[in-house]
Amino acid sequence: MATPMPEDGKLAKIRAILAKAEDPATTPDEADAYFAKAAELMAKYGIEKAMLADADPAQDRPGDRMIKVTGTYGSDRKYLLGYIVKALGCKAIELNGAEVHLFGYESDLERVEMLFTSLQLQAFNAMRHGRPRPGEKTITYRKSFLAGFILTVYARLEEIEARARQEAAPSATGRSAELVLADRKAVTLARFKEAYPHTRTGGGSKRGGSGKAAGEAAGRRADLGQTRVGGRRAIAA
């Protein structure tokens, strides 16, 4: 029987697959295949960590971390981050414009950061190949492209994560993945509310523009909320 791959080896393999998808020379079909494989491995990794921690909490503890979102189209980058956070069962809040405070279990936070780094590159690589309609502003096209990309990637992540939950064997305590993950989400939410008790759930923005369909197509090919508290906004509640 093959020896199980060490945890660090699994993450290294996922990063290597994502790196191939990020390469501007990668074709759309190749990027689609890379995303599907990376997202599947990442979902299985997250489930494995959750189920192990159900019997031994030391395997995966609740945590938090800060991410600084920089670069052009900053609000769209945060929009992308928010949907990744939501798909992976974490919570996040925007602080001081560029900084985002993430809450979740360590394995999930690691997955959020990996996907956010990779999908930013994939989205912007794909966006630069698109062309607005005659008379349409480039920024209008690009923002609608990014919105289409983000929502499509989010739907794919949700589907992949759900499939991983359904296929997971019970934990050593006999509990299903659905129960284990529901408890983890409750712990994450409680920690989030303790740190930021006055946030209220909000929705994302809708964007018009001819780039939406192209962005959705790019999102299908990709390799894989907002609330105010003073100057702070919760992301993906």
N, C-alpha and C positions, 0 to 999 in steps of 0.2 A: 504494500500500500504506500502511496506517495506521502512524503512528509509534508504536513501543512506548512504553507508559506508563512514566515514570521510576519507580524503585524507591520513592521516597517517596510518589509518587502512588498506587502500588498499596496501600501500607500505609494511606494516608489513605482510600482507597475502602473498604477492609476495615473500618476503624474506623467509618466513616459507616454502613455496613450493620449493624454490631453495635450501634451507638447506637440504631438503629430498633428492634432486637429488645429492647433494654433498657427501652424506653419502656413504663411500666405501661399505657398506653392501647392498646398493640399487641394485636391479637387473637391467640389461639393459632395459628391458621392462618397469619397473617402472620409471626409469630415463627418458625414452622417454615420458611417460605420464606426468610426472612432468614438463618437459621442455615445452611441448606443452601448458599446462595450464598456467604456469608462463609467457611464452612469449606472449600468447594471452592477459592475464590481463595487462601485461606491455605495450603492444601496445595500448590497449584501454585507459589506464591511460594517456599515452602520447598524444593521440588524444584529449581526454577530456580536458586536460590542454591547448592544443593549441587552441581549439575552444572557450574555455572560455576566453582566453587571447585576442582573436580577437576582442571581444567586450569590455574587460576590461584588458588592458595591465598589470595592477598590479598583475594579476593572475599568470603570468609567464614571467619573464623578461630575456633578454639576459645576459649571464654571462660567466665566465671562471674559470677554476680551474687547479691545478697541480696534477699529479699523479706520484708517484715514482714507477717505475717498477723494482722489485728486484727478486732474485732467479735464479736458473739454467735456461738455455735456454732463456736468456733475450731477444734475438732478436725475438724468436718465441712468447714470451709473448707480445712484442710490435706489432708483426704481428697480433695477436689475437685482441689486443686493437684497432688497426687501422681499422679492418674490422667491429668491433662493432660500432665504431665511424661513419663509413661510412653508415652503415645500419640505424642508428638512426638520420641521417641528421646533424651531428656535424662536426667539423674540429679539427685537432690535429697536433702538431709539436713536434718532439723530441728535447730535450735540454740537453746538457752535458751528453749524454749517457743514464742515467737512468731516468731522469725526462721527462715527457710528458705534454705539455700545451694544455688543451682542451678548445674549444670554442663551445658555443651552448646556448640553452635556459635551464634554471635551471632544469626543469622537465626531459629534455633529458639527461643532464649531470648526473643527479641522476641515470637514467636508465643505462647509459653507465657504471658507476662505479659498480652498482649492478651486471650487467651481466659479467663484466670483472672479478670481484672477484669470482663469482660462476663458470664461465666457465673455469678459470684457474684450479680450483680444480677438476672439472669434467674431463678436458682433461688429467691432469696428473694422476688422478686415473685410467682412462681407459688405458693410455699409458703404465703403468707399468705392465699390464696384457698381453701385446703383446710380441711376440717373433720374432726376426729377422730370416731370412733364414740362413742356414748353410754358414758360411764364410762372412756373412754381418756384418759390424760394428754396434754395438748397437746404436751409435749416428746417423748413417745414417738412420736406421730404425725409430728411435724416431722422428727425424726431419721431415721425410716424413709422419709419423703418424700425427704429429701436423699440418702439412700443409693440409692434407686431412680433419682433424677434423675442422680446422678453416674455410676453404672454404665451407664445407658442412653446418656448423652452420650459416655462413653468408648468404647462399642461403635461408636457412629456415627463418632467421630473415627478410630478404627482402620480402619473401612471406607473412609472418604474418603481417608485417607493411603495406604492400599493401592492404591486406584484411581489416585491420582496417580502412584504409583511405576510401575504397570503401563503407564500411558499416556505416560510420559516417554521422550523420544528419548535415545539414547546421548550421553554427554558428548563433548567435543572429543577426549578421549583414547580414545574408543571403548568405554568401560565403561558397563555398565547401571546404572540407578538403584539396583537391589538391591545391587550390589557397592559402589557409592559410599557408600550409606547404612550398609552393614554396617561399612565402614572408619571412618566418622564415629562410629558407636556404640562401636566399639572404642577410639577415641581418647578419647571422652568418659568411658568406663568407666575407662580407665587413669588419667586425670587425677583422677577421683573417688577411686579407690583410693589414689592417691598422697597425696591430701589427708586421706582418712579410711580408713586401711588396716585398721581392726579392725571394720568393720560386717559384719553378717550379714543375709542376706535374710530378710524376714518377710512376713506376709500382712496383709490388711486385715481389718476387723472386720465381723461380720454383725449386722444389726439387725432386730428384729421390730417390728411395728406396722402399722396399717392404711394408713399413708401411702405404703407402698412402691409400690403399683400407680399411685397418683396421681403420685408422683414419676417413675416410669418414663414415664408418659404425658407429663409436662411435659418430661422429657429428650428424648423423641422430637420434641417441638415446639420445643425450644430452638434458637435461632439460633446457631448457633455463631459395703502394705508397710512396713512399719515395722520398724525394728531399733534396738536400744539400744546406745549407746557412752557409758557414763557417763550423762549427762543428755541424750544426743543420740539421735535416731531417724532412720534412713534412710527416705526416702519413695519409693515406687514403684521398688523395686529392679529 
